[in-house]
Amino acid sequence: MNIVVANSKGGVGKSTLSVHLAVWLYDHGAKVALLDLDKQRSSSQWMIEAEPKITIRSAATPEECLSELQTLAACHDYVVGDGPGGLDDVSRTLLILADLALLPITPSILDMWSVQQATAVLRYAQKINGGRPIGRLVLNKMKKRGTISRELKTSAPGLGVNVTENVIRDLEAYKDAAQQGTVVTRMGNREKNAAEDIERLFAEVFLNISMTQSTKNSKKGVING
């Protein structure tokens, strides 16, 4: 499965989500690769320390993106693509080739505008590929008492992409994890709250994907045992 973490704006948590997802899948027994398309290569540097057994590749052009993704997909269960900050041809290529697109958004009016652009590109890819990739909007850096956070949670469903029920809270644990070269799910009880956010989010995403695929197969007359 090819997974892309994308948004037209930087600073929304794409690299954090990409690294945590790749390690989470690896820790659940999958063979995982990370394809880093962000010019800063933040997720690559983080992953080298967090889990060196995960394959890391990078790409800077649509052609490189296509080549690397095809090569990685042939020998890995999952390829997690950390998209660049923007919606250039590389991002569009990655979205068209993806099976699942995660669109992180933080409590900011600028993020609301940027994710509208991202969802437009997502719908374009879905028209080309008969509904693929599956899209999920992930509410990130949510503040418990923040007015903007509450407004975002209320308005996000109107963006035309399914919103995950579980959110990522604004916790220092993620910064600590990056500084220590690890992920919150491997930090034990001291980062229990952040780890629970990650576990619940990814469990929800992949459960919903399984249900969606089962529904599609049923409509085609496929019987799942």
C-alpha positions in Angstrom: 0.0 0.0 0.0 1.2 3.5 -0.9 0.4 6.1 1.7 1.0 9.9 1.2 1.0 12.5 4.0 0.4 15.8 2.2 -0.7 19.4 2.5 0.0 22.5 0.5 1.4 24.2 3.7 4.5 23.4 5.8 4.5 23.2 9.5 1.3 21.1 9.8 3.1 18.0 11.1 3.6 16.0 7.9 7.1 14.7 8.9 6.0 13.9 12.4 3.0 11.9 11.2 5.0 10.2 8.4 7.7 9.0 10.8 5.3 7.8 13.5 3.2 6.0 10.9 6.2 4.2 9.4 7.5 3.1 12.7 4.0 2.1 13.9 3.5 -0.1 10.9 7.0 -1.6 11.3 6.3 -2.3 15.0 3.2 -4.2 13.9 5.3 -6.5 11.7 5.1 -4.8 8.3 8.0 -4.3 5.9 8.0 -0.5 5.5 9.8 2.1 3.4 9.8 5.9 3.8 9.9 8.1 0.6 11.0 11.6 1.6 9.9 14.3 -0.9 10.3 17.3 1.4 13.3 19.4 0.5 14.3 19.7 4.2 14.6 15.9 4.5 13.4 16.1 8.1 11.7 12.7 8.1 14.8 11.0 6.6 17.1 12.4 9.3 14.6 11.5 12.0 14.0 8.0 10.7 17.7 7.2 10.5 17.8 7.5 14.3 14.3 6.2 15.1 14.4 3.0 13.1 17.4 2.3 10.8 15.9 -0.9 9.5 13.2 1.0 7.7 14.2 1.7 4.1 14.7 5.4 3.3 14.6 7.0 -0.1 14.2 10.5 -1.4 13.0 12.1 -4.7 13.0 15.6 -6.1 11.1 15.3 -9.4 7.9 13.6 -10.6 10.0 11.1 -12.6 12.1 10.2 -9.5 9.0 9.9 -7.4 7.4 7.5 -9.8 10.6 5.4 -10.2 11.3 5.2 -6.4 7.7 4.5 -5.5 7.4 1.6 -8.0 10.7 0.1 -6.8 9.8 0.4 -3.1 6.3 -0.9 -3.6 7.5 -4.0 -5.2 9.4 -5.2 -2.1 7.6 -3.5 0.8 4.2 -3.9 2.4 3.8 -0.2 2.9 5.5 2.9 1.4 4.9 6.1 3.4 5.5 9.2 1.4 6.3 12.5 3.2 5.0 15.1 0.7 6.7 18.4 0.2 5.3 21.7 1.5 3.3 22.7 -1.5 1.2 21.2 -4.3 3.7 21.0 -7.1 4.0 18.3 -9.7 5.8 16.0 -7.2 2.9 16.2 -4.8 0.4 15.6 -7.5 2.3 12.6 -8.8 2.5 11.1 -5.3 -1.3 11.6 -4.7 -2.1 10.0 -8.0 0.0 7.0 -7.2 -1.2 6.6 -3.6 -3.8 4.3 -2.1 -4.3 6.4 1.0 -3.8 10.1 1.6 -3.6 11.6 5.1 -4.0 15.4 5.2 -2.9 16.8 8.5 -4.3 20.2 9.5 -3.6 22.4 12.6 -5.9 24.9 14.3 -5.1 27.8 12.0 -7.2 29.7 9.4 -4.2 29.5 7.1 -4.4 25.7 7.4 -8.0 25.8 6.5 -7.2 27.6 3.3 -4.3 25.3 2.4 -6.1 22.1 3.0 -8.9 23.2 0.7 -6.3 23.3 -2.1 -5.0 19.8 -1.0 -8.5 18.3 -1.0 -9.1 19.7 -4.5 -6.0 17.9 -5.8 -7.1 14.8 -3.9 -10.5 14.8 -5.7 -8.7 15.3 -9.0 -6.6 12.2 -8.3 -9.7 10.2 -7.2 -11.4 11.1 -10.5 -8.5 9.7 -12.5 -8.2 6.6 -10.4 -11.8 5.6 -9.8 -11.9 6.8 -6.2 -8.4 6.1 -5.1 -6.7 7.3 -3.0 -8.8 7.1 0.1 -8.6 10.5 1.9 -8.5 11.2 5.6 -8.2 14.6 7.2 -6.2 14.4 10.5 -6.7 17.2 13.1 -3.2 17.8 14.5 -1.8 19.9 17.3 -5.2 20.3 18.9 -5.5 22.4 22.1 -8.0 21.1 24.6 -9.2 24.6 25.6 -8.5 26.4 22.3 -11.3 28.2 20.6 -9.8 27.7 17.2 -9.4 24.0 17.9 -13.1 23.7 18.7 -14.0 25.7 15.6 -11.7 23.5 13.4 -13.3 20.3 14.7 -16.8 21.7 13.9 -15.9 23.1 10.4 -13.5 20.4 9.1 -16.2 17.9 8.0 -17.3 20.6 5.5 -14.1 20.3 3.5 -15.3 17.3 1.5 -12.9 14.7 3.0 -13.7 12.3 5.8 -12.2 13.5 9.1 -10.8 11.0 11.6 -12.6 10.9 14.9 -9.3 10.6 16.8 -7.1 13.7 16.9 -3.4 14.5 17.7 -3.2 16.8 20.7 -0.7 19.6 21.0 1.9 17.9 23.3 5.6 18.5 23.9 6.1 14.7 23.6 6.5 15.0 19.8 9.3 17.5 20.0 11.0 15.5 22.7 10.7 12.4 20.5 12.4 14.2 17.6 15.2 15.5 19.8 15.8 12.0 21.2 15.6 10.3 17.8 12.6 8.1 18.6 8.8 8.1 18.4 6.3 8.6 21.3 5.0 5.0 21.0 8.5 3.8 22.1 9.0 6.2 25.0 7.1 4.3 27.6 4.8 5.7 30.3 6.4 9.1 30.4 4.7 9.9 27.0 1.7 7.7 27.5 -0.9 10.4 26.4 0.8 11.1 23.1 1.4 7.4 22.4 -2.3 6.7 23.0 -3.2 9.4 20.5 -1.1 7.8 17.8 -2.3 4.3 18.6 -6.0 5.3 18.4 -5.5 7.4 15.3 -3.8 4.7 13.2 -6.0 1.9 14.5 -9.0 3.9 13.3 -7.5 4.8 9.9 -6.7 1.2 9.1 -9.9 -0.3 10.4 -11.9 2.1 8.3 -9.8 1.2 5.2 -10.4 -2.5 5.8 -14.2 -1.8 6.1 -14.2 0.4 2.9 -12.3 -2.2 0.9 -14.6 -5.0 2.1 -17.7 -2.9 1.1 -16.2 -2.4 -2.4 -15.5 -6.1 -2.8 -19.0 -7.0 -1.6 -20.5 -4.7 -4.3 -18.4 -6.5 -6.9 -19.7 -9.9 -5.7 -16.5 -10.8 -3.8 -17.2 -12.9 -0.7 -14.7 -12.3 2.2 -14.2 -15.1 4.6 
